[in-house]
Every structure is written in C-alpha cells, then in structure tokens.
Amino acid sequence: FCGIVGFKPTYGLSSIRGIIPLGVSLDHVGPMCRTVGDAALMLQVIAGYDSRDIPSIRVPIPDYSSALYQRTSHLRLGVPRELFYEDVDGQVLDSVERALVVLGSMTMSTRDVELPMFSGISPTQVEAYVFHAEYLEERRDLYEPGILRRLLTGAETSAPDYVRARHSLALARRAIGEVFEKVDLLVTPTTPILPGPIPGAHDESVNAGPGLAPRNTRPFNHYGIPTISVPCGFSREGLPIGLQISGPRLGELDVLALAHAYEQATDWHTQRPSVA
C-alpha cells in the first residue's frame, strides 16, 4: 500500500526480540526501503542468530548484495492462481499480469501451481491477546474498536484449539517445501485490492477491511518463507500496486535476485504518487 519495497525474510532469520509482537509463531522482522538493493543491505545488518530470541535460527549468513548481480535465467516461476488471483481488483490484476510477462522474459519457465492452505484458527489470536492482556485490564478504552475485537477473540480460544493451530502451522510449513521441488519462486499480487482511506481501515465494511487486504500476504507468514513486495504499477487514481515474489526457506538470494532484475527492467520504483 506504500509503493515501496518490503522484504520479509525467512522466519527466525532476523531477531524479533524487543518488538511489540503480534504473535511469536508468525512474526517476522524485515526491511522496508525504496529499492531492492537497499533492502539487501538492510537485511545484511539485521540477519543473524540471537540466543535470547525464541524463533531465532543459527544459519550461515550470505552476502545478500551478491543477489543483485545474480542471473535469473535458470529460475522456474510458480503462479498460484487459486485464491491469490481470485476476486482481485481489475487494475491490480492488469498490473500483475503485465509484470508476469516481464518476469517470464528473464526466467526459464512459468507454470501454475497449488499451495497448501493453513486451516483452523491462527496461533496469533492467542499470542496477541497474551501480550496485551495486562494493558487491556487498565487501558482498554485506548484500543481502536476493531483491533480490540480481534484481540479479545484470543481470550476465548481454548488450549486444545491453540495446540491444534500450532500443529496445523507446522504441517503447512513442511508442505510448502514440497512446492519448491517443482518451482523456485512464487509470484502473486501483493494485495487483491487497492489502498483505501485510513479512516475506517480496520472496519470490515470499508474496502473489505482486514479480511481481504492481507489475504495474499498472510499465508506466507504461515509458511515462514522469504517474501518481497516490489512496486509494479499505479491505479488510475495514482494508488500504488505491489508484486509479491516468494521463495523457499532461506531462499533470500533468489527472491532478491528476481525482484532486483524486475526493478531494473521497469521504472515503477522511480515513480512517486502525487500527494494533494
């Protein structure tokens, strides 16, 4: 929605210690920058093992900037049409389809794929409530009504439901790995809708509210895999449109490489929306 590059690395690659959490099971920390190159430089700084961070993983940290010079002609692209391309705003879909043509010219192949879907409640419903519980006791009136409703849902979730949610999450993260035996990267619209006005952004009745806006990004939090959003166009009203590229666990280099190649082949990252 901001017309910039946002990069969510592999779950646990960068420490989440010290942030205000949504849920430890899904939270990722990543850079938000003007360009893919800047995102690579920022990731170099924040990636790495943190012994005091629960999800943190100890893995070798490559030179992420090297991805900017990496060839992309060997990459196989997967396009998950089901869900991710359904009920998408026409202007968003047009921009993404044009982007797929550009990506197809710089990669080896493109094919439709199906992704495993996470089922059941999200663990974050409980985890978010646990963090906010003490503040809700004293400062409930300071919470925005829509956010408050979602937080209180976590208080009503049973322990068995939470355990089942964590089990489903683990299965989804294992299943997504099988998809990358056939393709190297996945391409989708970042969001199925255009940005709406800030007032009422958490209202279900405004631009589909929180239900539809994060529909295409939320599954990749569940999968725990690296995902980048890059500008790929503007609507007739000048609203930014994003292209989402995702890779397998610890596949940051290929994600950055393709995102940078697309960025260099187009000029969307150089354009700025007019602000009245």
GIZIHU-V16587 format. One record per pair of residues at least 4 apart in sequence whose ideal C-beta (glycine too) atoms are under 8 Angstrom apart, sorted by sequence separation. I is the first residue (numbers start at 1). J is the second residue. If there is no record, write none. Layout:
BEGIN
i j
I J
I J
END
This chain:
BEGIN
i j
2 6
9 13
22 26
23 27
34 38
35 39
36 40
37 41
38 42
39 43
40 44
41 45
42 46
43 47
62 66
66 70
80 84
81 85
82 86
88 92
89 93
90 94
91 95
92 96
93 97
94 98
95 99
96 100
97 101
98 102
99 103
100 104
101 105
102 106
103 107
118 122
121 125
123 127
124 128
125 129
126 130
127 131
128 132
129 133
132 136
133 137
134 138
135 139
136 140
139 143
143 147
144 148
145 149
146 150
147 151
148 152
149 153
150 154
151 155
152 156
153 157
157 161
158 162
159 163
160 164
161 165
162 166
163 167
164 168
165 169
166 170
167 171
168 172
169 173
170 174
171 175
172 176
173 177
174 178
175 179
176 180
177 181
179 183
180 184
196 200
197 201
204 208
205 209
208 212
209 213
210 214
211 215
214 218
217 221
218 222
219 223
234 238
235 239
247 251
251 255
252 256
253 257
254 258
255 259
256 260
257 261
258 262
259 263
260 264
261 265
262 266
267 271
9 14
16 21
22 27
33 38
51 56
80 85
81 86
88 93
143 148
157 162
196 201
200 205
201 206
204 209
207 212
208 213
220 225
234 239
247 252
263 268
21 27
33 39
50 56
79 85
104 110
200 206
201 207
203 209
204 210
207 213
234 240
235 241
263 269
31 38
32 39
49 56
103 110
136 143
179 186
202 209
204 211
220 227
233 240
234 241
247 254
16 24
19 27
31 39
49 57
85 93
88 96
140 148
143 151
201 209
202 210
233 241
247 255
30 39
33 42
49 58
197 206
231 240
232 241
246 255
19 29
49 59
100 110
196 206
217 227
231 241
232 242
245 255
16 27
31 42
85 96
196 207
231 242
232 243
16 28
31 43
136 148
217 229
230 242
231 243
16 29
30 43
48 61
194 207
229 242
230 243
245 258
14 28
15 29
47 61
193 207
229 243
245 259
11 26
14 29
31 46
136 151
193 208
229 244
230 245
14 30
30 46
136 152
228 244
11 28
29 46
44 61
47 64
196 213
227 244
228 245
245 262
227 245
228 246
9 28
44 63
132 151
193 212
227 246
243 262
8 28
9 29
44 64
192 212
193 213
226 246
227 247
9 30
43 64
44 65
79 100
192 213
225 246
226 247
8 30
128 150
129 151
133 155
191 213
225 247
7 30
41 64
77 100
128 151
129 152
191 214
192 215
223 246
225 248
226 249
6 30
7 31
40 64
41 65
129 153
130 154
191 215
192 216
220 244
225 249
226 250
6 31
7 32
40 65
125 150
129 154
191 216
224 249
226 251
5 31
6 32
7 33
77 103
128 154
129 155
190 216
191 217
220 246
225 251
226 252
5 32
40 67
77 104
127 154
189 216
190 217
217 244
228 255
4 32
5 33
27 55
37 65
40 68
125 153
126 154
129 157
188 216
216 244
227 255
228 256
4 33
5 34
7 36
14 43
125 154
226 255
230 259
2 32
4 34
5 35
24 54
77 107
124 154
232 262
5 36
15 46
24 55
37 68
76 107
79 110
81 112
84 115
126 157
228 259
7 39
14 46
36 68
75 107
76 108
77 109
78 110
79 111
80 112
82 114
83 115
125 157
230 262
5 38
6 39
14 47
15 48
17 50
73 106
74 107
75 108
76 109
77 110
78 111
79 112
80 113
82 115
230 263
240 273
5 39
9 43
13 47
14 48
72 106
73 107
74 108
76 110
77 111
78 112
79 113
80 114
83 117
232 266
234 268
239 273
7 42
15 50
17 52
72 107
73 108
76 111
78 113
80 115
233 268
238 273
7 43
17 53
121 157
126 162
232 268
238 274
16 53
231 268
234 271
9 47
15 53
230 268
231 269
16 55
17 56
123 162
126 165
190 229
230 269
234 273
121 161
125 165
231 271
15 56
120 161
121 162
194 235
123 165
12 55
122 165
123 166
194 237
11 55
12 56
13 57
120 164
121 165
195 239
12 57
120 165
194 239
195 240
13 59
123 169
10 57
176 223
194 241
120 168
119 168
173 222
176 225
118 168
172 222
173 223
118 169
172 223
173 224
190 241
191 242
189 241
190 242
169 222
189 242
190 243
118 172
189 243
190 244
116 171
117 172
147 202
189 244
116 172
146 202
187 243
188 244
145 202
146 203
187 244
144 202
146 204
187 245
188 246
116 175
186 245
187 246
116 176
150 210
185 245
186 246
115 176
185 246
186 247
185 247
116 179
146 209
184 247
115 179
146 210
184 248
113 179
185 251
180 247
184 251
180 248
113 182
185 254
113 183
184 254
185 255
111 182
115 186
177 248
180 251
111 183
176 248
177 249
113 186
185 258
173 249
103 187
100 187
99 187
96 187
96 188
96 189
26 122
93 189
26 123
92 189
25 123
26 124
23 122
25 124
92 191
23 123
92 192
122 222
23 124
78 179
88 189
92 193
118 219
22 124
23 125
25 127
92 194
117 219
23 126
24 127
85 188
89 192
91 194
23 127
78 182
84 188
85 189
88 192
89 193
115 219
118 222
22 127
23 128
78 183
84 189
87 192
88 193
89 194
21 127
22 128
76 182
77 183
80 186
86 192
21 128
76 183
77 184
78 185
79 186
76 184
77 185
78 186
79 187
80 188
84 192
75 184
76 185
77 186
78 187
79 188
21 131
74 184
75 185
77 187
20 131
87 212
84 215
83 215
84 216
99 232
98 232
99 233
98 233
96 232
95 232
95 233
94 233
25 166
91 233
26 169
92 235
25 169
91 235
99 243
91 236
96 241
89 235
95 241
96 243
95 243
92 241
91 241
107 258
106 258
103 258
106 261
106 262
103 262
106 265
102 262
11 173
99 262
102 265
102 266
99 266
75 254
75 257
70 253
75 258
70 254
67 252
72 257
67 253
71 257
72 258
66 253
67 254
70 257
64 252
67 255
68 256
39 228
64 253
67 256
68 257
72 261
1 191
62 252
67 257
59 250
62 253
36 228
64 256
68 260
28 221
67 260
1 195
36 230
26 221
26 222
28 224
26 224
43 252
1 213
8 220
12 224
8 221
11 224
13 226
10 224
11 225
10 225
10 226
40 256
9 226
39 256
8 226
7 226
8 227
7 227
8 228
36 256
40 260
7 228
6 228
7 229
5 228
6 229
36 259
37 260
5 229
36 260
5 230
5 231
4 231
36 263
3 231
35 263
3 234
36 269
35 269
34 269
3 240
13 250
2 240
11 249
1 240
3 242
10 249
13 252
10 250
1 242
10 251
10 252
9 252
7 255
7 256
5 259
5 263
5 269
3 272
3 273
END
